[in-house]
Amino acid sequence: MNEFDVRPHLVVVADMDTFEDEAEYAADQFNSMLYAAAEAFQENEYWTFANAEAFIEELSSAWLREPALIEAEPEELDDYVRQLIRRIEQEQDGDE
């Protein structure tokens, strides 16, 4: 896949108002996850634009369902994203 443009998916503090006093930090954390995903998309041909968009939507849902992610270190968030991506790629490989 050509470089995936994360800019339309980046969030601002107002998008993270459910995190109250930590909204700015939550926005930074989530945006770093988006950049990690975009980087990982470059490593496998599975990641078409449609597949990447679907992953980003799922990542957004996971972020809201798992508020403990806000407390993760940047390296942990990167690992979290890459593990999700690897799992999807492995499932896709198994379906072929």
N, C-alpha and C positions, 0 to 999 in steps of 0.2 A: 504494500500500500504506500502511496505517496504520503508525505507527512500529513498527519491528522491535525487539523486546526482546532485547538482546544478553546480558542478565544470566545466563541459563542456560548460555551458551557461554563466559563469562569463565573464565579459567584462574587457578590459584594456583601458587605456587612449586613445590609438590609435583608438579604436572602437568608441569613442565618439568625434571624431574630429569636428563634426557638431556643438558641443557646444563651440568650440574655446577655450577661456581662462578658461572656466569652465569644461573642459573635464575630469579632474581628479575628481572633485566633482561629475559630472554627472555619471561617472563610479562607484563611491562609492555608490551614491544614487540608481542606477539601481541594483547593486549587492545586496544591502540591501533588495530591493523588491524581488529579487530571493530567498533569504533566508527566507523571510516572507512567500512566496508562498510554499516553500518546507516544512516549518513547518505546514502550514495549510493543506497541502495534507495528512498529517498523521491523520487528524481528521475525514475523511469521506472515506468510501470504494469506492466511485465514482471515486476517483483519481487513475486510472490505469496509467501505464507508458505512454501509448499513449495519454490519456486525459491530463496528466501533461505536456507532450511535446507540445501539441496543445495550452495549456494555456500559456506556456512560450513564444511561438511564437507570440501569440496575445498580451501578455504583452510587448514584444519588440516593436511591431508595435505601441501600444498605447503610449509607452514612446517617440517614435519619433514623433508621431502626436500631443502630448500634452507637449510641452517643458516647460510649466509652472510647471510641476511636479518636475522639478529640484529645484524649490524654496520651495518645501514642507518640513516640518520637518520630521524627521525619523518616528515619531509616525503617522503622517498623511499618509506617504507612506505605512506603515503597514496597516493602516485602509483602504486605497484605495485598496490594494491587497486583503485583507480579504473580502471587500464588493464585489469585482468582483467575488471572489471564491464563496461567499454565493449566489450571483445571479445565477451563473452557476449551483450550487447544487440545488437551488430551481427550476430552469427551468427543470433540470433533474428529480427531484421528481415529478413535474407536468406532465412529459411525461410518467410516469409509470402508 
